[in-house]
Amino acid sequence: MKVPAEASDESEQGTKRFRAKRDAILAAAAEAINEQSAKGMTFADVARRVGLNTTSVTYYFKRKEDLAAAAFENTLESLIAMLDVAAEEATPEDRVRRYLALNMDRLGRIQRGEEKAFAVLSDLRATEEPMRGRLMAGWREVFRRTRLLWGPTSSRAQTDLNGARAHVLLENTFWLPIWLTRYEPDQYGRVEERLMDVFAHGIAGKDAKWSPTLLDLSHDEAEPGREAFLLAATRLINELGYRGASVQKIASELNVTKGSFYHHLDAKDDLVIACYRRSFDTIADAQSRGEAEGGSYWHKLSSTVATLLDVQFAERGPLLRTTALSGLPVGVRNAMVDRSNGIARRYAGMMMDGIGEGSIRAVDALIAAQALMALQNAAFDMRKWASTMPRERAIAMYASTLMFGLFDDRMAKA
């Protein structure tokens, strides 16, 4: 039986309305996740953001977990779409340049209010099965397609290097929205150009060689028990996010009671703040000791970066990932971002001095410093990758992605 044209039009309009409302709910959910984390998001808050009641939201998504998973899948699908467009370019450098341009265009539209931000992916591992398996498979596909921007490989060393490159590129595009707010919108094009310059040519001066000194960061702890607690908490928060790492899980990691937690800290927010302070203090200590090293500023900078990558790849003492910012109170979050920016400016100062003496390329030091922050921050996730090779080689290969650029093959041949 033929469907009347009027009925067909009404059905199509209904489908469009359904999709438009569903998209609005997903955008609101992404906004809530970025502010409060997936576990902190509520149906009531999402409904308020789109001007609906809670029942209307549950018509589209029966459970909060379904809504969070859909928001994450939307992010993954959007990343894959951008990577597919970038993959059409002829060379690895052109593909990376296109991928960065697509991200900058998106961030410009978000700034102008023409588009909503993606849901950050920091809570993926904290989701429950079977959603977790599906989402992690999606993330692995994003990573695989990013690695393919450099084309097929013919050796394990090249595959390892391309994996490091893909990870650093992705993490830099995830970190961009945090620091891009320091620039006026009409400067976005310049930022894109200067960041791509770092990606393409690295930070090292023309004759620079990779021969860092691993700095000694060891010192006596006033409260060894508290340090162990912070380390366990840092590992869990990095893996599960702020809300996924419950007090009970942290206590269980150390085989102690929840009461022991409150012996060290008054509340969970205090824990995250303490973990951040420990991590930032470790970075600042490495920077200070790097600056005190003899030799060129290239040597000082590369020794600092190598030392912090060694910390990240070691089981004993990872740094807290900035993805844990999601879910923190706004005031605390802003204070942590300010401290991060202070550390980035210190990197920029080392680079400026190195540019002056000729040991470091004439890069935009403020932008290159933020790229280094992303590399350093993300290295925790590459511990398994690093464990498949000697630590010294893992550090050199991972650092080379920015120190010598995303297209320099010397580490695959070493």
C-alpha positions as CSV (number, residue, x, y, z in Angstrom):
1,M,0.0,0.0,0.0
2,K,1.3,3.4,-1.0
3,V,1.9,5.8,1.9
4,P,0.3,9.2,1.3
5,A,2.8,12.0,0.7
6,E,1.5,14.0,3.6
7,A,2.0,11.1,6.0
8,S,5.5,10.5,4.7
9,D,6.4,14.2,5.2
10,E,5.0,14.1,8.8
11,S,7.1,11.0,9.5
12,E,10.2,12.7,8.1
13,Q,9.6,15.8,10.2
14,G,9.0,13.7,13.3
15,T,12.3,11.9,12.7
16,K,14.1,15.2,12.3
17,R,12.6,16.6,15.5
18,F,13.6,13.4,17.3
19,R,17.2,13.6,16.1
20,A,17.4,17.3,16.9
21,K,16.2,16.8,20.4
22,R,18.4,13.8,20.9
23,D,21.4,15.8,19.6
24,A,20.6,18.6,22.0
25,I,20.4,16.2,24.9
26,L,23.8,14.6,23.9
27,A,25.3,18.1,23.7
28,A,24.0,19.0,27.2
29,A,25.2,15.7,28.5
30,A,28.7,16.4,27.1
31,E,28.7,19.8,28.8
32,A,27.7,18.2,32.1
33,I,30.3,15.4,31.8
34,N,33.1,18.0,31.1
35,E,32.1,19.9,34.2
36,Q,31.1,17.1,36.6
37,S,32.4,13.8,35.1
38,A,30.1,11.1,33.8
39,K,29.4,9.8,37.3
40,G,28.5,13.3,38.5
41,M,26.1,14.0,35.6
42,T,22.4,13.8,36.5
43,F,19.3,13.6,34.3
44,A,17.9,16.6,36.1
45,D,20.9,18.7,35.2
46,V,20.9,17.6,31.6
47,A,17.1,18.3,31.3
48,R,17.6,21.8,32.8
49,R,20.3,22.6,30.2
50,V,17.9,21.8,27.3
51,G,14.7,23.1,28.8
52,L,13.0,19.7,29.3
53,N,11.8,17.8,32.3
54,T,13.6,14.6,33.4
55,T,10.9,12.3,32.0
56,S,11.5,13.8,28.5
57,V,15.2,12.9,28.8
58,T,14.4,9.3,29.9
59,Y,12.3,8.9,26.7
60,Y,15.5,9.1,24.7
61,F,17.8,7.4,27.2
62,K,16.5,5.0,29.8
63,R,19.5,5.2,32.2
64,K,22.1,7.8,33.0
65,E,24.8,5.3,32.0
66,D,23.2,5.0,28.5
67,L,23.3,8.7,28.1
68,A,26.9,8.9,29.2
69,A,27.9,6.1,26.8
70,A,26.1,7.8,23.9
71,A,27.9,11.0,24.6
72,F,31.3,9.2,24.6
73,E,30.3,7.3,21.4
74,N,29.5,10.7,19.8
75,T,33.0,11.9,20.7
76,L,34.6,8.8,19.3
77,E,32.6,8.9,16.1
78,S,33.4,12.6,15.6
79,L,37.2,11.8,16.1
80,I,37.0,9.0,13.5
81,A,35.2,11.3,11.0
82,M,38.0,13.9,11.3
83,L,40.7,11.2,11.0
84,D,39.0,9.8,7.9
85,V,39.0,13.3,6.3
86,A,42.7,13.8,7.3
87,A,43.6,10.4,5.9
88,E,42.7,11.6,2.4
89,E,45.8,13.8,2.3
90,A,48.9,12.5,0.5
91,T,51.7,12.6,3.1
92,P,51.9,12.1,6.9
93,E,52.7,15.8,7.5
94,D,49.7,16.9,5.4
95,R,47.5,14.4,7.2
96,V,48.5,15.7,10.6
97,R,48.2,19.3,9.4
98,R,44.6,18.6,8.2
99,Y,43.7,16.8,11.5
100,L,44.9,19.8,13.5
101,A,43.1,22.2,11.2
102,L,39.8,20.3,11.6
103,N,40.2,20.5,15.4
104,M,41.0,24.2,15.4
105,D,38.0,24.9,13.2
106,R,35.8,22.9,15.6
107,L,37.2,24.9,18.6
108,G,36.6,28.1,16.7
109,R,32.9,27.1,16.2
110,I,32.6,26.2,19.8
111,Q,34.0,29.6,20.9
112,R,31.5,31.4,18.6
113,G,28.6,29.3,20.0
114,E,27.9,27.5,16.8
115,E,28.7,24.1,18.2
116,K,29.0,22.3,21.6
117,A,32.1,20.7,22.9
118,F,32.7,16.9,22.8
119,A,32.5,14.9,26.0
120,V,36.0,14.4,27.3
121,L,37.0,10.8,27.3
122,S,38.7,10.6,30.8
123,D,35.9,8.5,32.3
124,L,35.9,5.8,29.7
125,R,37.6,3.2,31.9
126,A,35.2,4.0,34.8
127,T,32.1,2.9,32.8
128,E,30.5,-0.5,33.5
129,E,30.5,-3.6,31.3
130,P,29.3,-4.2,28.7
131,M,29.5,-0.5,27.7
132,R,33.1,-0.3,28.8
133,G,34.2,-3.0,26.4
134,R,32.3,-1.3,23.5
135,L,33.7,2.2,24.3
136,M,37.3,1.0,24.8
137,A,37.0,-0.8,21.4
138,G,36.0,2.5,19.9
139,W,39.0,4.3,21.5
140,R,41.3,1.6,20.2
141,E,39.9,2.3,16.7
142,V,40.5,6.0,17.1
143,F,44.1,5.3,18.1
144,R,44.6,2.8,15.2
145,R,43.4,5.4,12.7
146,T,45.5,8.1,14.2
147,R,48.6,5.9,13.9
148,L,47.8,5.2,10.3
149,L,48.2,8.9,9.5
150,W,51.9,8.0,9.2
151,G,51.1,5.1,6.9
152,P,51.9,1.4,7.1
153,T,55.0,0.2,8.8
154,S,57.6,-2.4,8.0
155,S,59.3,-2.9,11.4
156,R,58.4,-3.2,15.0
157,A,60.5,-0.1,15.8
158,Q,58.5,2.0,13.3
159,T,55.2,0.7,14.7
160,D,56.3,1.6,18.2
161,L,57.4,5.1,17.1
162,N,54.1,5.7,15.2
163,G,52.2,4.6,18.3
164,A,54.0,7.2,20.4
165,R,53.4,9.8,17.7
166,A,49.6,9.0,17.6
167,H,49.3,9.2,21.3
168,V,51.1,12.6,21.6
169,L,49.0,14.0,18.7
170,L,45.7,12.9,20.2
171,E,46.6,14.1,23.7
172,N,47.7,17.5,22.3
173,T,44.3,18.0,20.6
174,F,42.6,17.0,23.9
175,W,44.7,19.5,25.8
176,L,44.1,22.3,23.4
177,P,40.8,23.5,24.8
178,I,42.3,24.0,28.2
179,W,45.0,26.5,27.2
180,L,43.5,27.9,24.0
181,T,41.3,30.1,26.2
182,R,44.3,32.2,26.8
183,Y,44.2,33.4,23.2
184,E,41.8,35.7,21.4
185,P,39.7,34.0,18.7
186,D,41.4,35.9,15.9
187,Q,44.7,34.4,17.0
188,Y,43.6,30.8,16.5
189,G,45.1,30.6,13.1
190,R,48.4,31.7,14.4
191,V,48.2,29.2,17.2
192,E,47.5,26.4,14.7
193,E,50.5,27.5,12.6
194,R,52.9,27.6,15.5
195,L,51.7,24.3,17.0
196,M,52.1,22.6,13.6
197,D,55.6,24.0,13.4
198,V,56.5,22.2,16.6
199,F,54.8,19.0,15.4
200,A,56.7,19.2,12.1
201,H,60.1,20.3,13.2
202,G,60.4,19.7,16.9
203,I,62.1,21.8,19.6
204,A,65.7,20.8,19.3
205,G,68.3,23.0,17.6
206,K,70.0,22.0,14.4
207,D,72.9,20.1,16.0
208,A,71.2,18.9,19.1
209,K,71.7,15.3,20.2
210,W,69.6,13.2,22.6
211,S,71.8,12.6,25.6
212,P,69.9,13.7,28.7
213,T,70.8,13.2,32.4
214,L,68.2,11.5,34.5
215,L,67.9,13.8,37.5
216,D,67.7,12.5,41.1
217,L,64.3,13.5,42.5
218,S,64.6,11.3,45.6
219,H,64.3,13.0,49.0
220,D,63.1,12.0,52.5
221,E,59.4,12.0,53.0
222,A,58.0,13.6,56.2
223,E,55.0,11.2,56.1
224,P,55.9,8.0,54.2
225,G,52.5,6.5,54.8
226,R,50.8,9.6,53.3
227,E,53.1,9.4,50.3
228,A,52.1,5.8,49.6
229,F,48.4,6.8,49.9
230,L,48.9,9.6,47.4
231,L,50.7,7.3,44.9
232,A,47.9,4.7,45.1
233,A,45.3,7.4,44.7
234,T,47.1,8.9,41.8
235,R,47.2,5.6,39.9
236,L,43.5,4.9,40.5
237,I,42.4,8.4,39.6
238,N,44.5,8.3,36.4
239,E,42.8,5.0,35.4
240,L,39.3,5.6,36.6
241,G,38.8,9.3,36.8
242,Y,38.0,11.5,39.8
243,R,34.6,9.9,40.6
244,G,35.5,6.4,39.5
245,A,38.3,6.2,42.0
246,S,36.2,5.8,45.2
247,V,37.6,6.1,48.7
248,Q,36.8,2.4,49.1
249,K,38.8,1.4,46.0
250,I,41.8,3.6,47.1
251,A,41.7,2.0,50.6
252,S,41.5,-1.5,49.1
253,E,44.5,-0.8,46.8
254,L,46.5,-0.3,50.0
255,N,44.7,-3.0,51.9
256,V,43.7,-0.6,54.6
257,T,40.3,0.6,56.0
258,K,38.3,3.6,54.9
259,G,39.1,5.0,58.3
260,S,42.8,5.1,57.4
261,F,41.9,7.4,54.4
262,Y,40.4,10.0,56.7
263,H,43.4,9.7,59.0
264,H,45.4,11.2,56.1
265,L,42.8,13.5,54.5
266,D,39.5,15.1,55.5
267,A,37.6,14.6,52.2
268,K,38.0,13.2,48.7
269,D,38.4,16.7,47.2
270,D,41.4,17.1,49.5
271,L,42.8,13.9,48.2
272,V,42.7,15.1,44.5
273,I,44.2,18.5,45.5
274,A,47.0,16.7,47.5
275,C,47.7,14.4,44.5
276,Y,47.9,17.4,42.2
277,R,50.2,19.3,44.5
278,R,52.5,16.3,44.8
279,S,52.6,15.9,41.0
280,F,53.1,19.7,40.4
281,D,55.8,19.8,43.1
282,T,57.5,16.8,41.4
283,I,57.5,18.6,38.1
284,A,58.8,21.8,39.6
285,D,61.5,19.9,41.4
286,A,62.6,18.3,38.1
287,Q,62.6,21.7,36.4
288,S,64.6,23.3,39.2
289,R,67.2,20.5,39.1
290,G,67.2,20.6,35.3
291,E,68.0,24.3,35.4
292,A,70.8,23.6,37.8
293,E,72.4,21.1,35.4
294,G,75.5,22.2,33.5
295,G,75.6,22.5,29.7
296,S,73.2,24.0,27.2
297,Y,69.5,24.8,27.8
298,W,68.7,22.0,25.4
299,H,70.5,19.7,27.8
300,K,68.6,21.2,30.8
301,L,65.3,20.9,29.0
302,S,65.8,17.4,27.7
303,S,67.1,16.1,31.1
304,T,63.9,17.5,32.7
305,V,61.6,15.9,30.2
306,A,63.4,12.6,30.3
307,T,63.3,12.5,34.1
308,L,59.6,13.1,34.2
309,L,58.9,10.5,31.5
310,D,60.9,8.1,33.6
311,V,58.6,8.9,36.6
312,Q,55.5,8.4,34.4
313,F,56.7,5.0,33.0
314,A,57.6,3.7,36.5
315,E,55.1,1.9,38.6
316,R,56.4,3.6,41.7
317,G,55.4,7.2,41.2
318,P,53.1,8.5,38.3
319,L,52.0,12.0,38.1
320,L,48.3,12.9,38.2
321,R,46.7,13.3,34.8
322,T,44.9,16.6,34.2
323,T,41.9,14.6,33.0
324,A,41.1,14.3,36.8
325,L,40.1,18.0,36.6
326,S,36.6,16.9,35.5
327,G,34.4,16.7,38.5
328,L,36.4,19.0,40.7
329,P,34.7,22.2,42.1
330,V,35.3,25.1,39.7
331,G,37.4,27.1,42.1
332,V,39.7,24.2,42.7
333,R,39.9,23.3,39.0
334,N,40.9,26.8,38.1
335,A,43.6,26.8,40.7
336,M,45.0,23.6,39.3
337,V,45.0,24.9,35.8
338,D,46.7,28.1,37.0
339,R,49.5,26.0,38.6
340,S,49.8,24.0,35.3
341,N,50.1,27.2,33.3
342,G,52.9,28.3,35.7
343,I,54.8,25.1,35.1
344,A,54.3,25.6,31.3
345,R,55.7,29.1,31.5
346,R,58.8,27.7,33.2
347,Y,59.3,25.4,30.3
348,A,58.8,28.3,28.0
349,G,61.5,30.3,29.9
350,M,64.0,27.4,29.4
351,M,63.2,27.3,25.7
352,M,63.6,31.1,25.3
353,D,67.0,30.9,26.9
354,G,67.9,28.0,24.6
355,I,66.7,29.9,21.6
356,G,68.9,32.8,22.6
357,E,72.0,30.5,22.8
358,G,71.1,28.6,19.7
359,S,70.6,25.1,21.2
360,I,66.8,25.2,20.7
361,R,64.9,26.1,17.5
362,A,63.1,29.5,17.2
363,V,59.7,28.1,18.2
364,D,56.8,29.9,19.9
365,A,57.9,28.9,23.4
366,L,54.6,29.4,25.1
367,I,52.8,27.1,22.6
368,A,55.7,24.5,22.6
369,A,55.5,24.5,26.4
370,Q,51.8,23.5,26.3
371,A,52.6,20.8,23.8
372,L,55.2,19.4,26.3
373,M,52.7,19.6,29.1
374,A,50.4,17.3,27.0
375,L,53.2,14.9,26.3
376,Q,54.2,14.7,29.9
377,N,50.7,14.4,31.1
378,A,49.7,11.6,28.7
379,A,52.8,9.4,29.2
380,F,51.1,7.6,32.1
381,D,48.9,5.8,29.6
382,M,51.9,4.5,27.7
383,R,53.4,2.5,30.6
384,K,52.4,-0.8,29.0
385,W,54.0,0.3,25.7
386,A,57.1,1.4,27.5
387,S,57.4,-1.9,29.3
388,T,58.0,-3.7,26.0
389,M,61.4,-2.1,25.5
390,P,64.4,-0.9,27.6
391,R,63.3,2.2,29.6
392,E,65.9,4.4,28.1
393,R,64.7,3.6,24.6
394,A,61.1,4.2,25.6
395,I,61.9,7.6,27.0
396,A,63.9,8.6,24.0
397,M,61.3,7.4,21.5
398,Y,58.4,9.0,23.3
399,A,60.2,12.3,23.9
400,S,61.4,12.4,20.2
401,T,57.8,13.1,19.1
402,L,58.1,16.7,20.2
403,M,61.8,17.2,20.8
404,F,62.6,16.3,17.1
405,G,59.2,16.4,15.6
406,L,56.4,13.9,14.6
407,F,58.1,13.0,11.3
408,D,61.7,12.5,12.4
409,D,62.6,8.8,12.0
410,R,66.0,8.7,13.8
411,M,64.5,6.8,16.9
412,A,63.1,4.0,14.7
413,K,66.6,3.5,13.3
414,A,68.5,3.7,16.6
